[in-house]
Amino acid sequence: MAKYLLLKHYRGAPEAVNDVPMDRWAPEEVSAHIRYMNDFADRLRETGEFVDAQALAQEGTFVRYDGEGRPPVTDGPFAETKDLIAGWMVIDVDSHERAVELAGELSAAPGAGGKPIHEWLELRPFLTEMPAVGE
């Protein structure tokens, strides 16, 4: 089994076919989308392929270490990058092909007008071993 991270983006991915921001969807369209996501996760729980999933708010803060005895440096509350993560799902599957299959299925979640979003999902494998460091 191999773990993969499926990343959903608010911005930064190539434009989806049904590219209507969620804040312009009707309440029943939002409910249908969330129901699809939950049903998808439930199916993967049944097969043992689901690990975890979370939705993320658009707000965020970058934080970094600024030296001994100094407070952390922050920049925000909004990311200054075009790439903003909306949420993620971790799956544990037998192959890369299965991960691609599931990402394609998740991309079909309904959006505006009840039609599939066709959103791009970023599929990232977990690092299974640390890279070797030469001396």
ChimeraX attribute file (.defattr): number of C-alpha atoms within 10 A of each C-alpha:
attribute: neighborCount
match mode: 1-to-1
recipient: residues
	/A:1	10
	/A:2	15
	/A:3	21
	/A:4	23
	/A:5	21
	/A:6	23
	/A:7	20
	/A:8	23
	/A:9	21
	/A:10	16
	/A:11	14
	/A:12	13
	/A:13	17
	/A:14	10
	/A:15	11
	/A:16	14
	/A:17	12
	/A:18	16
	/A:19	12
	/A:20	13
	/A:21	10
	/A:22	14
	/A:23	8
	/A:24	10
	/A:25	15
	/A:26	14
	/A:27	11
	/A:28	13
	/A:29	18
	/A:30	18
	/A:31	14
	/A:32	17
	/A:33	22
	/A:34	15
	/A:35	14
	/A:36	16
	/A:37	17
	/A:38	13
	/A:39	12
	/A:40	16
	/A:41	21
	/A:42	14
	/A:43	12
	/A:44	17
	/A:45	14
	/A:46	9
	/A:47	11
	/A:48	12
	/A:49	20
	/A:50	19
	/A:51	16
	/A:52	13
	/A:53	17
	/A:54	9
	/A:55	11
	/A:56	15
	/A:57	10
	/A:58	15
	/A:59	10
	/A:60	14
	/A:61	12
	/A:62	13
	/A:63	11
	/A:64	11
	/A:65	11
	/A:66	11
	/A:67	9
	/A:68	7
	/A:69	7
	/A:70	8
	/A:71	10
	/A:72	13
	/A:73	11
	/A:74	12
	/A:75	13
	/A:76	11
	/A:77	11
	/A:78	12
	/A:79	15
	/A:80	12
	/A:81	8
	/A:82	11
	/A:83	12
	/A:84	21
	/A:85	19
	/A:86	15
	/A:87	16
	/A:88	19
	/A:89	19
	/A:90	21
	/A:91	26
	/A:92	21
	/A:93	20
	/A:94	12
	/A:95	13
	/A:96	16
	/A:97	10
	/A:98	13
	/A:99	23
	/A:100	16
	/A:101	12
	/A:102	16
	/A:103	22
	/A:104	15
	/A:105	12
	/A:106	23
	/A:107	18
	/A:108	17
	/A:109	20
	/A:110	23
	/A:111	25
	/A:112	20
	/A:113	13
	/A:114	16
	/A:115	14
	/A:116	17
	/A:117	20
	/A:118	19
	/A:119	23
	/A:120	21
	/A:121	20
	/A:122	16
	/A:123	18
	/A:124	14
	/A:125	15
	/A:126	12
	/A:127	10
	/A:128	8
	/A:129	6
	/A:130	6
	/A:131	7
	/A:132	6
	/A:133	5
	/A:134	4
	/A:135	3
